[in-house]
Amino acid sequence: MARVCQITGKRTRSGNNVSHANNKTKRKFYPNLQKKRFFVESTGEWVTLKVATSAIKTINKNGLEATLRKAHERGTLSL
């Protein structure tokens, strides 16, 4: 599972490099993924997740368990 956020499901997107002469060549846009450890208070354990930085901000705001629950409801959770 390379370059996919485990919470949001963000993955590599494709697009074009456009030169000054308007030549177009394929390129990739990668999500800003980070390996981050989170503490799960209910179980008292640490969990390592590969998440996008936007997901880290969401976890800091809403809490890990609430974010995991919401991601599971959306169907984007992949652990």
C-alpha positions, 0 to 999 in steps of 0.5 A: 500500500504505497502512497495512500493515506490510511485515514482519508484515502488520498492517493497519487494523482496524475497530471501534466507538466506544461512547458512555456512552449505549451508541451505537455508531459505526464507527471504525478502529484503525490500526497504529503504522507507522513508516518506518525505514531498516535496514542489510543487512549481506550486501549492504552497502546501506540498505533503507527499510521501512514497519514496525510498532513491534512489528516494529522490536523483533523486528528489533532482537532477531533481526536484519533478515535472520532476520526477513525470512526468517521473514516470507517463510516465513509469507507476510506479507512484502511488499516 
